[in-house]
Structure formats: structure tokens, C-alpha cells
Amino acid sequence: MLSQEIIYQNLSQGKFSEVIALLYQQGNQLDEDPSVAHAIGIFIDHFFQLVTHADHEILGELNHDLDILLISHTKGNYRLKNDHVIKLIHLLYSRAPKSVLYDVAKDHPQDVVCQELIAWHTKQVATPRGVSSQPNGRMDFDEPQNLPGQKFETEIRSGDEKSWLKVFLRSGDLLDNIAKHIDKLRSVGTVNITRAKNGKYNLTVYSQKPFVIEETRDEVTLTLENYFSRSPADPIFKEEMISGISDLAYVQILDYMLRLGTGLEAYRSLAIKMDEERYRDYFVNYLDALSNAHTATGETFHGSGKSDILIRNREKEVLLVAECKLWNGKIHLSKALDQLFERYVIWRDGKAALIIFNTKASGFTKVIETALETVKSHPLCKQYHGQRKETSFSYTFQHFTDPEKSIKLELMLFNFV
């Protein structure tokens, strides 16, 4: 649960996306605590002020956060106060679709910018655009009227005792790539590129038994959200002259994995049905798409066993080895560390990650505290470097047979309870 302390901590560190994501997920129930509501107000004021004075280099990421705030307000996930809504409209006015902003602006006719949007909408109604109504009730536009940043839309359809999922994309150029990406999902049976009556192409997705179409929809939606959330700041591998991976790329990959896991947390009904193998495959699919010169594979022989996630370059040199585990208490966590460092991490490996998924234990804060102390007390742990992100922690371990050899370890935890 978002607290006053977490809000101020993220605000001081400039971590706006984390708080905005939590507002989207947890909603206006947060305002029931007056101290939290006050902190949220201060946070949004500072965020809007930063956007107003931001330079071009950081504005892209901030604009994405603005979009999420608008989506959250429009969908009713977290409804902003009136003064914040008006300020948000002003900040988005130059780039967001007017049709989207109008839906919010119509409730604030006293504001000058909102008046312009209302006048624009009145003119549009008087001069309707070419819109064709399809037999199924769906409206097709020349330009999809989605929320800013939203690049796709899904819709479950049924007939002849069968159900399937339609995926509509803003850009038809991505159909082939996304079809291949979706086809890798466990819940997906087949993916077809189909042509609609208006001449535009979309995807038709059928479930793989024993999954139901609602599960397929959730997995496809999560996959597409991750696909379109990529930004220029995402990890880019550079050719290494020696074996290993740069510290910068290591941190970028960890942050990318953290974002993937956090995204999965929002789909609890999907995640709680996943086992360690499915969690592993969820990460591998995205990590493998990061570079043409590198591969990410799951359940791959390395050392004296099969590691869950292995990232290698063209020369088959290992850049990162990671293990995925369900949380079952400190004894099992200690055994997971033994498994990782005694079986999978060889002498030439320099960087590793242990990813923990909590699907049963209540009190995630206690789970984190227990996991931290368990890793710190492991015989191979040389140093604890502290909390890098909210549920991501950094350590240095020594190699199992060589005390002089150091290996970086990142402990990441995700909660589905």
C-alpha cells in the first residue's frame, strides 16, 4: 500500500513513475488516509511543476507519466482533484488528441482551455467525420481514437460455441512482429492476421486448451503493454571486447526486469496461476528481444545444471545468469542461493540475479525483511550494498570455490498476494 513515506521518498529521488503506477493500481482508496492524500497532492504539484520546466531530454519520459495520469483519471482508477485535472489538460493540450481531452474538459467549462476543447467538439459534431458502424457494433475510424500512448485495443468475440480475441493495432506495420510475439504465449493456440471489411488488418487469437479466452486476453494485454512500454532508455547491448557485461547494461537489464515484474503484479488473476516455469518464460521472451547480437534462453545447461535464465553473446559467453523461485520461506531461499552459486554460476560469470515471486504469504514487507536477512547471512555473501529500487537489492558474493572471485547478485521480489 502506498504510504506518505514512500511518496516523499520517491519524490525526493525523482521516481515519479513508481508513484503514478501505484495511483493507477490502488485508486482513490488511498485518499481515505488524510496524510497520504496530502502527500499525493504535494507529489502531483511538484510533478506538474517539473514537467512545465523540463528540457527536451527528460520530457519524453515525463510525458509518458502524464499519459498514465490521464488514463487513470479517465478510466476511474484514480480520479484527480479538479485543479489537478485542469492543469493536466493544459500540459497535454499541445500533443494529446482533442477527442480524448474533451471527455475530461467537458466537466470544467469555466476553464479557458477547456472552453476551446468544448468549442472544438461542438464543431466536430456539426461536421461529422467519416465513421462506419460495423455489424458487431464496433466503430472504425481512419485514426484510432484511443487514449494517448495507447497503441492497441482488444475485444473478445464469440460465435458457433467458440470464442476468440481480436487485437486492433494503431499501426499495421507491427502486425507480423506482434503476431510472432503473441504466438509464444502459453495460453495462445493460434494467431491469424485477418482483414476486416474496411480493408484494414488485425489479429485474431485463439486460446490453447485448457486456457479460457479471458486468460488469453489478460496475457495478450500484458504482453502488448510491455511491448509498447519500450523506450529509448531501455537496455541496449554494446559489443564487448572481453567476456562480460558492462555495469550500465547490467543495471538497465535489472530495471527492465523489474518493470516487467511490476507490470505482471497488476494481473494478479493471471500471475497466481503461473508456476516457476511460466514466470521464467515470461521474462525470457522479452529479454531475448533486446538485441540481435545476444540471446536470452530458459532452462539452459550451464555449469552443472540448467539455469532458469541465461543471457549470452554471439561467442556463447554468459553475460547474466538468473534464477526464478516461488517464495517458500528462508530455508528454501537459502537453498536457492546454494543452487545458483554451487551449480549454475561458474568462475567466469560476473553477474547474477535471484527473482522471487510471492504467491502465498501475507505481509509482503515481512517477506522482504526475511529475504534480505537470509541473503545477507549466506556464507558466500561478502557485502550488502543496499536497496537499489523498492523491491530490488544489491549484493556481492564470492565464488563457491574461489574466495577471491567476486560476483554481483541482485535480489528482486514481486508480490501477488
N, C-alpha and C positions, 0 to 999 in steps of 0.2 A: 504494500500500500504506500502511496506517495505521502511523504511527511514534509513538514515545514523544513526540517534539517536537510533532507535530500534536495528540496527545491533550491535552498540557498547555496548548498554545496555545488550543485550543477550550474547555478547562475554565476558563482564566483569563478568557475572553471570554464565558462563559456560553452557548456554542454547543453545547448538548447534542445537538440533533437530528442535527447533522452526524456526530458520532462514533457515535451509536446506529445511524444509517443504514449507516455503514461496517462496524460489527459485524455487522449483518444481512447485508450483501453479502459480506463476506470470511470470516466464520466463525471457527472455533476454530483455524485455522492461524495466526492472529495470536498465540496463546499459545505458539507454538514459540520465539518470541524472549522470553526471561525479562524483559527490560526493558520490552517492550511489554505483556506480561501483568501486570506490576506496575503499570504506568501505567493499564491498563484497570481494575484493581481499585480504585485510588485514585479514578479518574473515577466509577465506579459508586457508591462510598461517598459521595462529595460530592453526586452527583446525587440519591441517595435522601434525603440529609440536607436538601437544598434542598426536595424535594417535601414532606417532613414538616413544614417550617416555612413553606411558601409561602402567600401570601394568595390570595384568590379570583381576583384579576385575572390572575395568571400561571399559575394551576393548570390551566386548560384545556389549554394547550399542553404543559405538563409531563405531564399525564395521557395525552396522545397519545403522548408518548415512552415512557411506561410501557407502554402497549399494544404498541408496536413491540417493546420488550424481551421482553414475554411471548410475542408471536407468534414472535419469533426463537428463543426458547428452546424453545417448543412444537414448532415445525417443524424444530428441529435446525440452524438456520442458525448461531446462536451459542449454545452451551449455557452458562448461567451456573453459577457455583460454588454449592454448596448453601446457604451462608449468604446469598448474594445472592438466590437463588430464594425462600427463606423470607421475606426482607424484602420482596421484590416482591409475594408473596401477601398479606402484611399490608397493604401500601399499596393494593392493588387490591380487597381484600375487601369494602369498602363499596359498590362500584359495578359490579364485573365479574360476569358470570354465574357462578353457583356451579358449573355443569356444566363450564365451561372451567377454572376454578381447580382443581377436583377432579382433573383429569387430571395436574396438576403436583403438587398437595398429597398425593396418594396415596403418593408416594415419600418423604414426610417425616412419617411418623406420630408422631414424637417431639415435633413442634411443636403447641402448643395450638390455634392457628387451623386448622392442617391437620387436626387431630383433629375439629374441628367440621365441616369440609367432608367428611371421610370419613363421619362420622355422618349428615350430610345425604344423602349419596349412598346410603348403606345404606337409609335410609328411603324414598328415591325408588324404589329397586329393588323394595322391598317393596310399594310402591303405584305401579305403572306409570301413566304418563300416556297420553293418547290419541294413539297413534302408528300411522299406517297405512303398511304396506310396499307400495310400488308395484311393478308387474311388472318394471320395469327395475332394481330393487334399490335405488332411491333412497328415503330416509326423509324424509317430510314432517312437519314439526312446526307447531303453532299459532304458535310463535315460533321463528324460525330459530336453531339452536344454533351460531352462528358465534363466532369469536374476537372479543373486544371491539374495537369500531371497524370490524370487517369488515362491510360493508353489502351484499355481493353474493357470488355463487358462480357459477362457470362449469363446464360439463360438455360434452365432445364426445360426440355420439351418431352412429350410422350405421345405415343400412338401405337395401335396394334399390340397393346400389352408390353410395349418396350419403352424405355426412357433413354434419352441421350442428352449431351451437353453441347450447346452452341457457344463458340468463342468468337466474338467480334473484335477486331483489332483496328485501331486508328490508322495504322499503316499496313497496307497489303504486302509491302516489301519484306516483312518479317515472317510471313506465313510459314515458309519452309523451315527456317531456323527454329521457330517456336513449336512447330509440329514435331520436329525431332526431339526437342527438349521435353515436351509433354509425353511423348511416346515412351520415355524412360521410366515414368512413374509407375509405382506398384499397382495402383488402383485403376490404371488405364489399360483397356484391352486393345482398341484400335483408334487411330486418329486419321480422319479424312479431310482433305481440303475440298470444300464444296462451293459451288457457285449459286448465289441467290438469284431471284427473279430480276433484281435490279442490276445484275451483271457483276456485282461485287463478290469477292471471295471471303469465306470464313472457314472456321474449323468445326467439324463435327466429331465429338469424342464419345466413345462408348466405354462402359465400365468393364473391368476384368473381374470375373467371379472370384471370390464371393463378395466383392465390394458392391455397395449400392451407389446410385448415381449422386446422392448427396455427399458421400465421402469423396467421390471423384471430383465433384465440383470444388470442395474445400481444398483438396490437394492441388488441383489445377490453379485455383485462385491464388493460393500461397506461392506456388511456383512462378506465376506471372508477376505477382507483386515483387518477388525477389529479382526476377529478370529485369523488370523496368526500374528497379531501385538503383541499378548500377550508375555510378557517377565517375567523372574523370579522376577522382581521388581513390578509386578502387585499386587493389593491388595490381601492379604491372611488373612481371619478372624481367629483369635485365640479364643479358648473357653474363655468366660468371666465369672469370678466368680460372678460378680454382673451385674445388669442391665446396659446397656450402651455399648458404643463402644470406643475403645482407640483413642486418638488423632492421633496416627500414622496411624491407619487404616482409620480414617475419612479423613485425608489428601490424603492418597493413593486412596481412592474411588473418591474423588473430582478430583484428577488428571486423573483418569481413565475416568470419565465422561467428563472431559474437552477434553481429547484426542478423545473420541467418537464424541463429538460435532464438534470438529475441522475437523475430518475426513468427517463428513456429509457436512460441508461447501464446500468441494471440489466437491460435487454432487449437485450443485445448482438447476439444472433442476428437480431433484428428490425431493429435500427438499422443494422447493416453493409450491409443490402440497400437502404438508403434513399439517394437522391441529394439534391442541394441542394433540389430542388423539394419532395420529400416531407418533408424537415426543416422547410422553411418552412411547409408546410401543417399540420404537427404543432403548431407554435406558434400559428398564426393561429386555428385552431379554438377554442382556449382563450381567447386574448386577445379574440376577438370576443364572448365570452360574459360579459365583465367588466362591461359597462354597456349599458343600453338607450339611453343618450344618445350613445354613441360606437361607432365601428366599427373593426374591425381587418381589413384586406384584404391579400391576397398578390398579387404580380406586378401592381402598380398604377402607372399612369403618374404620375410626379411629377418635376418638374424636366425633364431631357432624356432620361428613360428610365423603365424600370419597376423600382421598388424592390421588394424581397422582402416586407417587412412595413411597413404604413403604418397608424398609429392616428390617427383624425380625429374631430372632434366634429360636431355637427349642422350647423354652418356650413361644414363641409368644411375647417376649419383643421387643419393637421397638428400632432399632439402628439408623435409619436415616429416616426422613420424608422429601420429596421433592415435589415441585410444579412446573409445566411447564406452561408457559404463552407466548402468542404471544405479541410482543411489540405494544402497542396502546397508548403510552403516559404516562406521570407521574401520571395522575389521575387513570388510570387502574392499574398501578404498585402499587400505594398506596392501592388500593382495594385488590390487590392480596396479599399484606402483611397482611392486615386485615383478609382476608380469611384464610391464612396459620396459623396465630398465634391465631386467635379467634376460629377457628373451628377444625383445624387438630392437632396442637401441644398441647399435654396435659402436665400436670405438670411433669411427669416422663421422658418426652422426653428431650434430651440434645443437639441434633444436627439436623440442618435442612438446606435445600438448596432451593433457588429460581432460576429457569433456564428460561432465557428469550431468545426468538427467534425473531430476527428482519427480517421480510419478506417484508416490505413495505417502511420504512423510509430511505431516502437517508442521507448520512452523519453519519456513524456509530459512529464516535468519539463523535459527539454531543449527540447521543443516550446514549452512555456510561456515559458521563458527567451528563446528566439529570437523569439517573437511579441512579447514585452514590448519588447525592444530595437528590433525593427523598427518598432513603432508610435511609440516614443519618438523615433526618428531621422527620422520622416517630416517633410518640410518644413513641413507645416501644423500640426504638433504644437507647442502653446505651453507645456504643462505636464503633467507626470505627477503624479497625486495619490496614487498608491499602490494597494495591494491592498485592495479593499473586502470581498471574500469569497475563499475558497480559490482559485477559478479565475475571478475577476471583478475587473477592474482599471479604474480611472477616469482619464480624461484630459480636457484642454481643447484643442480645435482651433480654428483660425481659419478663417473662411470663405474659400473659394477665391479670390474677387475682392475681399474686403474684410478687411484685416488687423485692423481694429478690432472686427469682429464675432466673438464667441466662441460656440462650440458644444460642448456636453458630449458626450463619447463614452465608452461603456462597452464594453470588450473582454471577451467571455465565451468560454471554451473548454470543450469537452466531449470526453471520451475514450472510444473504443470499441475500443481495441486491448488 
